[in-house]
């Protein structure tokens, strides 16, 4: 049966103690799955897998509808990446009333880990982008790291918050209950309110496989709140990161525990470095090979 345009599927399972990953996709979507290296030294051991979500032409053309179904089986650690930022192109005059849609439907089974770590979404001037990500955690032992972030636009072309619409919805649920729903809508004369921010990120860290990463965010945020201001402090990572505004919110619903981190930065590079320095704690869980792929993905 032919796959509809823009549709894709990723299925990651362990069979007889070995990883089996299958992917399929149809134009304009392309999914590739390189070898991810040996199993990570975790308890229980997780078999790492990597898939890249890509598009022909280097971005999402106005009017495209991308839909990807993902299943992460028990004892798998799937890392979803993109190759460079997700560019959302501006509409042509003949299609000005259409919009761009991208949907991810993801199931994470017991004792499994999903790391959704794309490069940021960059909307061109007048672009209209809609994104929906529905993630089901099938057990308290299911784990998730989700990075959902965006930039102000093509700053090198003088475009800052010049797109027409950005709408992103993330829904995290168990099979029968919604754990959280987070929505961000930027539309209609919002540019002035975004100053001086050029990048914004949501990071969700849930489940036992990444409990140490969540705890590190908690401890650092607590220390940051009580740290005295030092105007003449030596130049170090802490002083470099004073431009990053961030918060931590606890999530503890129906057996799903973790944190939601929201961060905003004055530049994409500063926020990218801030995120990578903290997510490096995932390296022992996903393995050196997979971490290297993520670190070099954008």
MOCORHU-V452330 format. One record per backbone hydrogen bond with DSSP energy under -0.5 kcal/mol. NH is the residue of the N-H (numbers start at 0). CO is the residue of the C=O. E is the energy in kcal/mol with one decimal. If there is no record, write none. Layout:
nh co e
NH CO E
NH CO E
//
This chain:
nh co e
5 25 -0.7
5 26 -0.9
6 3 -1.9
7 66 -2.1
8 23 -2.6
9 68 -2.5
10 21 -2.7
11 70 -2.5
12 10 -0.5
12 19 -2.9
14 17 -3.2
17 14 -1.6
19 12 -3.5
21 10 -2.7
23 8 -2.0
25 6 -1.6
28 25 -2.2
29 53 -2.5
31 51 -1.5
39 45 -2.4
41 39 -1.9
45 39 -0.5
46 74 -2.8
47 45 -0.7
48 76 -2.5
49 33 -0.6
50 78 -2.1
51 31 -2.9
52 50 -0.5
52 80 -3.1
53 29 -2.9
53 51 -0.6
55 27 -1.8
57 54 -1.6
59 86 -3.7
60 58 -0.7
63 60 -2.5
65 100 -2.9
66 5 -2.3
67 102 -2.6
68 7 -2.2
69 104 -2.8
70 9 -2.3
71 106 -2.9
72 11 -3.3
72 70 -0.6
74 110 -2.3
75 72 -1.5
76 46 -2.4
77 112 -2.3
78 48 -2.7
79 77 -0.6
79 114 -2.7
80 50 -2.7
80 78 -0.5
82 52 -0.5
83 81 -1.0
83 296 -2.4
85 119 -1.7
86 84 -1.0
87 121 -2.5
88 59 -2.3
88 86 -0.6
94 91 -1.6
95 92 -1.0
97 94 -1.5
99 127 -2.4
100 63 -2.4
101 129 -2.2
102 65 -2.6
103 131 -2.4
104 67 -2.7
105 103 -0.5
105 133 -2.9
106 69 -2.3
107 135 -3.0
108 71 -2.6
108 106 -0.6
111 108 -1.0
112 75 -2.6
113 142 -1.7
114 77 -3.0
115 113 -0.5
115 144 -2.9
116 79 -2.5
116 114 -0.9
117 146 -0.6
120 148 -2.2
121 85 -2.8
122 120 -0.5
123 87 -2.8
125 161 -1.7
126 123 -2.1
128 164 -2.4
129 99 -2.1
130 166 -3.2
131 101 -2.4
132 168 -2.6
133 103 -2.7
134 132 -0.6
134 170 -3.0
135 105 -2.8
136 134 -0.6
136 172 -3.2
137 107 -2.7
137 135 -0.7
141 138 -1.9
142 111 -2.5
143 205 -3.1
144 113 -2.5
145 203 -2.5
146 115 -2.6
147 145 -0.5
147 201 -2.8
148 146 -0.5
149 199 -2.3
150 120 -2.4
151 197 -1.8
154 152 -1.8
156 153 -1.4
157 154 -1.6
158 153 -2.4
159 157 -0.7
160 151 -3.3
161 151 -0.6
163 126 -1.5
164 126 -2.0
165 185 -2.0
166 128 -2.1
167 183 -2.5
168 130 -2.1
169 181 -2.9
170 132 -2.7
171 179 -2.6
172 134 -2.4
173 176 -3.1
178 171 -2.6
178 176 -0.5
179 171 -1.9
181 169 -2.8
183 167 -2.6
185 165 -2.7
186 184 -0.5
187 163 -0.6
192 189 -0.7
193 189 -0.8
193 190 -1.1
194 190 -0.5
194 191 -0.9
196 193 -2.6
197 264 -2.6
198 264 -1.4
199 149 -2.3
200 262 -3.1
201 147 -2.4
202 260 -3.1
203 145 -2.5
204 258 -2.5
205 143 -3.0
206 256 -2.5
207 139 -0.6
209 206 -0.9
210 207 -1.3
213 209 -2.0
214 210 -2.3
215 211 -1.8
216 212 -1.8
217 213 -2.1
218 214 -2.7
219 215 -2.5
220 216 -2.4
221 217 -2.4
222 218 -2.3
223 219 -2.4
224 220 -1.8
225 221 -1.1
226 222 -0.8
230 228 -0.5
232 229 -1.6
235 233 -0.8
239 235 -2.2
240 236 -1.8
241 238 -1.0
242 239 -0.6
243 240 -1.7
244 242 -0.6
244 263 -2.6
245 243 -0.5
246 261 -2.1
248 259 -2.5
250 257 -2.6
252 255 -2.2
255 252 -2.3
256 254 -0.6
257 250 -2.2
258 204 -2.1
259 248 -2.7
260 202 -3.4
261 246 -1.7
262 200 -2.4
263 244 -2.7
264 198 -2.4
270 266 -1.9
271 267 -2.8
272 268 -2.5
273 269 -2.1
274 270 -2.4
275 271 -2.6
276 272 -2.2
277 273 -0.9
277 274 -0.7
278 274 -2.5
279 275 -0.9
280 277 -1.0
281 278 -2.5
282 279 -1.8
284 281 -0.9
285 281 -2.4
286 282 -2.2
290 286 -2.3
291 287 -2.2
292 288 -1.7
293 289 -2.2
294 290 -3.0
295 291 -1.5
296 293 -1.6
//
